[in-house]
Amino acid sequence: MTVAEDELSLVFTALADPTRRAILERLAEGDATVSQLTEPFAMTQQAVSKHLKVLERARLITRTRTAQSRPCALDTERLEAAAGWIARHRQVWADRHDRLERHLAALRDRDGETP
């Protein structure tokens, strides 16, 4: 496994959870503290902090220290890398699908079947 694949695994694992995706959507609007991120969820700050650690490990967010506050910010670099990976593979899959479709059409033509 390459480093890029490992980083992608961390990103996709982080994105697999709906709470973490909701946190990222909130951070897309601007920086927020843990208490601000906890407000829309029926969970404790400790539970939200665990989600933030997963997002931070995947490098989807950054945390800074401002006095006693630790605001979180969205870091889009890894999201863009994951989107690029998906786009590249989407084209590969589309090409394979097109080849399969042509092959099946040729088989139907050969056997005299109508689609």
C-alpha positions as CSV (number, residue, x, y, z in Angstrom):
1,M,0.0,0.0,0.0
2,T,1.4,3.4,-1.0
3,V,1.3,6.4,1.3
4,A,-1.3,8.1,-1.0
5,E,-3.5,5.1,-0.6
6,D,-3.1,5.1,3.1
7,E,-4.0,8.8,3.3
8,L,-7.0,8.1,1.1
9,S,-8.1,5.3,3.4
10,L,-8.0,7.7,6.3
11,V,-10.1,10.2,4.4
12,F,-12.7,7.7,3.2
13,T,-12.9,6.2,6.7
14,A,-13.5,9.7,8.1
15,L,-16.1,10.5,5.5
16,A,-17.9,7.2,6.0
17,D,-19.6,8.5,9.2
18,P,-22.6,10.9,8.7
19,T,-21.8,12.8,11.9
20,R,-18.3,13.6,10.6
21,R,-19.7,14.6,7.2
22,A,-22.1,16.9,9.0
23,I,-19.2,18.4,11.0
24,L,-17.3,19.0,7.8
25,E,-20.4,20.7,6.3
26,R,-20.6,23.0,9.3
27,L,-16.9,23.8,9.1
28,A,-17.3,24.7,5.4
29,E,-19.3,27.7,6.7
30,G,-16.5,28.8,9.0
31,D,-14.3,27.9,12.0
32,A,-16.0,26.5,15.1
33,T,-15.2,25.3,18.6
34,V,-16.1,21.9,19.9
35,S,-19.1,23.4,21.8
36,Q,-20.4,25.1,18.7
37,L,-20.0,21.8,16.8
38,T,-21.8,19.9,19.5
39,E,-25.0,22.1,19.4
40,P,-26.8,20.4,16.5
41,F,-26.1,16.8,17.7
42,A,-27.6,14.8,20.5
43,M,-24.2,13.8,21.8
44,T,-21.7,15.0,24.3
45,Q,-18.7,17.2,23.6
46,Q,-16.5,14.2,24.4
47,A,-18.2,12.2,21.6
48,V,-17.8,15.1,19.1
49,S,-14.2,15.4,20.2
50,K,-13.6,11.8,19.2
51,H,-15.1,12.5,15.7
52,L,-12.8,15.6,15.5
53,K,-9.8,13.4,16.3
54,V,-10.7,11.1,13.3
55,L,-11.1,14.1,11.1
56,E,-7.8,15.6,12.3
57,R,-6.0,12.3,11.8
58,A,-7.3,12.2,8.2
59,R,-6.1,15.8,7.9
60,L,-9.5,17.1,6.9
61,I,-9.5,19.7,9.7
62,T,-6.9,21.7,11.6
63,R,-7.2,22.8,15.2
64,T,-5.5,26.0,16.5
65,R,-5.2,27.4,20.0
66,T,-6.7,30.8,20.7
67,A,-6.4,31.6,24.4
68,Q,-8.4,28.7,26.0
69,S,-10.4,28.0,22.8
70,R,-9.3,25.4,20.2
71,P,-11.3,26.3,17.1
72,C,-11.5,23.8,14.2
73,A,-11.1,24.7,10.6
74,L,-11.8,22.8,7.4
75,D,-8.7,21.8,5.4
76,T,-9.8,21.0,1.9
77,E,-6.5,19.7,0.5
78,R,-7.2,16.0,1.4
79,L,-10.8,16.4,0.2
80,E,-9.5,17.6,-3.1
81,A,-7.1,14.7,-3.3
82,A,-9.9,12.2,-2.7
83,A,-12.2,13.9,-5.2
84,G,-9.3,13.7,-7.8
85,W,-8.9,10.0,-7.0
86,I,-12.7,9.5,-7.5
87,A,-12.7,11.4,-10.8
88,R,-9.8,9.4,-12.2
89,H,-11.3,6.1,-11.3
90,R,-14.8,7.2,-12.4
91,Q,-13.3,7.6,-15.9
92,V,-11.7,4.1,-15.7
93,W,-14.9,2.6,-14.6
94,A,-16.9,4.4,-17.3
95,D,-14.5,3.2,-20.0
96,R,-14.8,-0.4,-18.7
97,H,-18.6,-0.1,-18.8
98,D,-18.5,1.2,-22.3
99,R,-16.3,-1.6,-23.4
100,L,-18.6,-4.2,-21.8
101,E,-21.6,-2.6,-23.5
102,R,-19.9,-2.8,-26.9
103,H,-18.9,-6.4,-26.2
104,L,-22.5,-7.3,-25.2
105,A,-23.9,-5.6,-28.3
106,A,-21.4,-7.5,-30.5
107,L,-22.6,-10.8,-28.9
108,R,-26.2,-9.9,-29.5
109,D,-25.5,-8.9,-33.1
110,R,-23.6,-12.2,-33.6
111,D,-26.4,-14.3,-32.2
112,G,-29.1,-12.3,-34.0
113,E,-30.7,-11.1,-30.8
114,T,-32.6,-7.8,-30.6
115,P,-31.7,-5.5,-27.6
